[in-house]
């Protein structure tokens, strides 16, 4: 962090203590100016969704209804850091053009005064849509206590109505780390999954149940997770689940406090990892028996993924392209931070989940008359590009500028690695500057590139690496022992 960034960060954190009652409706001009300023930044991404202003993090309340995707997101509208949290909202019919609804959910109640934290959506059998979220309350006097509460509302015409508090933290069982509700219907019952921390500071998924989607939830138990080490987890965030069939499920969790890796996985210092736990779930006894687990994305910036299902067969994922405990200092002066991932369609093959960018993005690519030849440095005409490579040997792909500031992709002796240690502006170096998978055979590599984001897919979605990259000035690509003529423009998304 540069001294200028340190001063900004300190002043913004001081302001945070006094701004929880700052309503969007009273500050429209400030939000507008910060919206316009962000879009002047060369690093501002044109293929990935960002916040209307300020900071975006977790995708929330994802649902497909009446021919539209509803994409809520945690939103700090005034500053590019984790500040006052509202929810923003985009809607889309095709995932290429979006309507910016701006405010999706505002702080309304005393129990929510310190921010609206994450949650999910349920499209019920009667086509009513329920949105669930976390109200966050932090004490300001000795007579108060920190608390979290779980809320529900109904989605009607892109507005959340009939807001109702379901329950709050049971302090005899849990700390204030009690958040991120997602509801599932099984038979005639509704099961609410929740990230919780017990009084021994150990993380769990708490499960509540009810005969109704919007009332009368009672605590069932914490989920028992078999065949998976959870001893070092101090929090499970953003639980979600895919039902592939009656006997096989994928449980999504963003873990805090455990470095999940084996001899083939090298995710270095980050304690925050987004994983699939694949196996069987027993609703009645609240037991998830793990058959295998996967790290969803091995990059520096991928967290808090959530599922949306536009139909019974299609499972789609959005994630936050960010990471807890990192700040995006490179864009502070333009007052914005972070993005959502490109939407990924998931498929199950041999009990393993593959992910590929949604088909509309492939269908919309525009072929360029550009060849990336071996050992040649090529200037890119713009950054919103798609590249595809057939892999036969060791290789290097380097994104760089004239100063040789760079982001490196390397494949040597079956080890695949990305390295951000020599960028123009370092980011997240507290969690190391390299990510690696060992003993990996690669046949195909796809790269989705944006102004400061890269999403890399290996072997048609067997593995992926998502990362920010901050390279100033004109961008070049250098290739060693690899070439391709499969170079395409990714058209900019349209946001109205």
N, C-alpha and C positions, 0 to 999 in steps of 0.2 A: 504494500500500500504506500502510495506517495504521500508526503506531508499534506498536500492539498486535499487528498481524499480523507486523511485522518481528521482534518478540521471539519470537513463537511459531515463526516459520519458522526462526530461528537455533537455537533450542533443539531443534527437531525434527531439523534437519540434523546437529546434534552427536550426538543419540541414534542416528541412522541408522548411524553407524560401528560401533556396538556391538550391533546387534540382528539381524544376518543369520541367526543361529541360533535365532531366536525362533520356535518351532513353534506352530501353531494349537492343537494338542491340549493344550498346556500353558497356554493363555491364553484359554480359552473364555469365562470371565466378562468379561474385558476386551472381547473381541469383541462379546459380547452387549450390554454397556452402550453401546458405541459404535453398534451397530445401532439400539438404541432411541432414543438421543439424536438421530441423524440424522433419524429419522421425525417428530420434533417441530419440525423446521425448516419455516417457511412456504414456503421455497424448494424443499423436497424434492419431486421430481417424482413424479407418480402414474400417468402413462401410459408413461413411459420406464423401462427397466431401469436400476437403479443397482447398485453393489456391495452385498454383504451388510453390509459396514461399510467405512469408510475410502474409498479411492480405486479407481475403475475406469478402465481405459483400453482398450487394443486388444481387439476381439473376436478370439477365437482358436479354433482347432479346430472350426469350425462344420461340422456334419454332420447329415443327416436319416437316421435309422435306426430300423427297427421301429416306424414310426408316430410318432416323436418327433424334435423338434429338440433337438440338444445344442449349447448356447451357452456355451462356455468364454470366460473373459475374464481379462486381466491384472488382478491384484488386490493392492493394498497394504492389508492388513486393519486396520492399527493407526493409520494417520495419513492425513489427506486430501491427501497429496502423494506424489511418486514416491519411495517408500521401499522396504521389502523387498517384492519381487514374487513372489507365488504365482499360481496360477490358481484362480479361482472357477468355478462351474458352475450354470447353470439348464437345466432341461429343460421342454419344452412340447409339447403335442399340437396346439394351435390358435393359438398366438402371442398369446393373450389371458390365459390363466392359466398360471402357471409354478410349477414345483417348485424350490425353492432347495436345491441340494445342498451349498451352502456351499463346502467345499474340493474343488476338482477335481484339483489337482496341487500337491504339497508339495515343498519343497527336500529332497532326499535325499542327494545326492552332493557331494563336495568341489568338483567342477568346476562345480557349480550354486550355490555358497554365496552369491553376490551377487545371486541372483534368477533366476527363470524368465521369460525373455523370449518374444516371440511365436512363433507357428507355426500350422500348419494341420492339416487332416485329409484322409484318403483312405479312401473306401469302395471296397474292391477288388471284383473280379468274384466272388470267393467269399464276399462279404458280410462279410469281416473288415474291421474299421475300425482304421486306424492313425492315431495322433496324433503330431505332430512339434513339437518346441519347441527353444528356445535356452537353453543353460546359460551363465550369466554369471559370470566369475571375475575379481576385481580384486586385484592384489597387495597384500600387507600388509608384506612384507619385501623387501630387496634381492635375495634369492635367488629370488623369484617373478617372474612376468610376467603382465600382463593377458591374458586369453584368453576365447574363446567356443567353445562346442562344440554340436553338433547331435545331438539325441536323438530316439528313437522309442519308443513304447509301443503296446500294443493296448487298445482300448476294449472292456471287457467289463462289462456290468451297471453302467454309469455310473462305473466305476473304470478307471484306466489301469494295466495290468499289463505284465509282461515288459519293463521299461524297459531300454533299451540305447543306449549312445553310438555314433553312426554315425561321426563324425569331428570334428576340431577345426580351428581356424584354421591355415591354411598361412601362417606368418609370412613366407615368402619371396615371397608374392604379395599378402597382404592384411593390413590392420591388425586390431585387435580389433573393429572395426565389421563384424560378420559375423553375420547374424541373420535370423530370420523365415522358416523353411523352409516351402514349400508344394510338394506332390508331385502330379504328373500322370502318368497312364499313357497311352502311345501305342504301339500295337502290342503287342509283348511286353516293352517297356522302360519303366522308371520314371524320370522326370525330376524332379529336385529343384531348385526355384528358390530363390534365396537373395539377400538384400540384402547387398552386400559393398562395401568400400572398398579400393582398391588402395594400394600403398605410395607412390604419388604423390598420395594423398588425393582420388582421383576415384571417384565412385560408379558401380556397375554392378549388373547382375543376374548372379550366378554360377550356373552350371548344372552339376549333378552327375547322373550316370546309373548305373543298376544294372539287373540282371535280376530283382531282388527288391525288395519294398517296405520291407524292414526290415534290410537288410545290404548290404555290398559296394558302396557308392556310391563312385564315383571322379570326379574333376574332369574335366569336358568342356571348357568354355571360358566366358568371360564372353559374355553375349548381345550380339550386334551389333544395334543398333537403328538402322534406316535411316530417313531423312527426318524426323528429329526431333533438335533441338539438345539435347545433354546436356553441353555443355562446362562449365557452372557447377554441375553436380550433385555434391555431395560425399557423398551417400548416397541409395540407393534403399531405402525401407523397405516391408515388407509386400507383396511381389509376389504377385499372383494372376492368374488368367487364365480367361476364358470362351471356350468353343468354341461359336460359334453354328452353324457347319456345318464341313465339311471344309476350306473355303477362307477362312473369316473368323473372326477372334478379337478379343477385347478384352483387352488387358493392363492390369491395374490396378497402379499404383505410387503410393506416397506419397513425393514427392521432397523432398529437403532441399538448399537452396542455390541454387535457380533460381527466379526469379520468372516463371512461365509466363503471359504475357499478350500480347495483340496490341492493335490500336487499339480493339477493341470490349470489351476486358476490363480491369477496373480492380480488382486485388486488393491494391493498395497495398504495404505493407511486409512482408507475411509471406513468408518463404522456404520455407514448408512447404505443399505443395499436393498434393492427391489427384487423380490424373488417370486417364482411360481413354485408352489408345493403341489405336486401332482399325485392324486391318489383317490381314496374313497372317503366320503363323509357320511356319518350316521347322524341325521338330524335329531333323532329321539334321544340318543345318549351323548350327543355333542362331542363326538370323537372323529378327528381327521387322521386317518392312517396314511402316511406318506409312502408312496412308491418310489418317487425320485424327486429331486428338486433341480431348478434351473435359476441361474442369475438371468433376469430378463434382458438386461443390457449391461455391457461391460465398460461403457464409456465413463467419462468424468461427470456427466451431467444428465442424469436420468433418475426420476424418483416419483413416488406417489401416483402410480398408474391407476387408471380406472377403466372399466369396461362399459361399452354401450353395444346393444344388440338390435340392429335395425330390422332383423327378422330372426326366425327360430334357428336358422343355419349359420348366420354370420355373427361372429364375435369380433368386435373392434376395440382397440385400445388407444387411449390418449395418455400421455404422461407429462409431467413437468420436466422441462429440460433445464434443470437446476439441481442444487444439492443443499441440504441444510448446512448451516455454519460456513457458507461461502457468500461473499458479496461480489456483485458484478461491477467492480470499480471502473472498468474501462468505459462504461456508459453513464457514469454519474452526472457528468456535465450536461448530458442531454436528458437526464431525469427519467430514465426507463431501465428496466431490468427483466431479463428472462423471457421465455417463450414456452408454448406447448409444443409437443412433438408433432410430427406428421401423423395422421391417423394410420394405425397398423391393423391389418386384418390377420386374425390368428387362426391357425389350423393345427389339428392334432394328428401326428403320425407316429406310430409305434410308441405311444404314451409320452411323446415329446412334443412341446408346443413350438411351432414355427411362426414367425411374424414377418409380414411383408407390408410395405406401404400400400395404402388402399388403391384400387384399380383406377379411379379417376385421375390420379397423378400420372400413372403410366400412359393412359390414353391421351393425355393432354401434352405430352412431351413434344418438342419441336427439334428435329434433327439438324445438327450444325455441320457445315462443311469444314470440319476441323479434325486433324489427326494428332494424337499425342504419341509421338514416336519415342523409341528408346533413347535414353541419355540426352534428351533435348529439353531445354527450358522454354516453355510456351506461355506467352501472356494470354490470360483469359479475358474475353471481351466483356464479361460480367460475371457475377458470382453465383447467380441462381442457375445451377447447372446439375445435370445428371450424367454420371460416368459409369460405364460398365466394362469390366475387364475379365478376360479368361485367364486363369492362373495355371501356370505350368512349372514355374521355378521360384526361387527366392526373388524378391523385388523390393523396391522402395518407391513411394509416392510422396513428394514433398510439396506442400503449399508454402510459398515464400514471396518476399518482395525483393527489391533491389538491394536492400541492406542485408539480405540473407537471414532476416527474421522469419521463423518458419514453424510449421506444424508438420510432423513427420508420421508416416504410416510405413511400417516395416514388416517384412515376412522373411525370416531367416531360420533355416533348419527346423521348419514346422512350428516356430514360435511367431505369433502375430502380436504386434505392439503398436500403440500410438503414443506419441511423445509431444508434449506441449511446452517443454522447458525453454524453448528459444523463441517464443512469440514476441510480438511488439509490446504486448501488455500481458503480464502474467495474471493468471486467474486460478483460484482454488489450490494454490501450491501447498497449503497446509495439509492437503490430502494427497500429496505426491504429484509428480508431473508425468507419470507413465502408467499405462494400463496394458495388461498382457494376458493372452491365453497361450498355454504351452501345449505342445504335441497335437497340433491342429492341422488337418489336411484341408486345403482350400482349393476349390475348383472354380469358383465364381465370386467376384467382388462387385458390389454396387455402391455408389456414393451419391447421396443427395446433399448438395451443397447450397448454402445460403450465405448472406453477407457476413455472418459471424457464427454460423452453426454448421456442423457436419454430422450426418447420420450415415453410418457405414453398415452394410448388410452382407453377410458371408453365407455362401451356399444356399441362396434362396431363403434366407431368414432363419437359418440354423443358429446363427449368432449375430449380435449387433453391437456397435459401439457408437454412442452419441456424445458429442462434445461441443463446447464453445471453442472457437479459435479466433484470436484477435491479431490479425496481420494488417498493418496500416498500408495505405497507398495502393498502387497497382498490384494485382495478384497474379503470380505465375505458378505454373505447375511443372515440376521436374520429375521425370520417371526414370528409374534405373531397372533394366532387365525386364521391362514390361511396356506394352503399347496397346492402343485401341483407337478405332475410329467411331466407336459408339459413344458419341458426345452429343448431348442434347441440352437445349434450354428448358428450364422449368418455368412456365409462365407464372407471373406474380399472382397471388391470390387477390381476389377483389373483395374489398371491405366497404360496405356502404353505411 
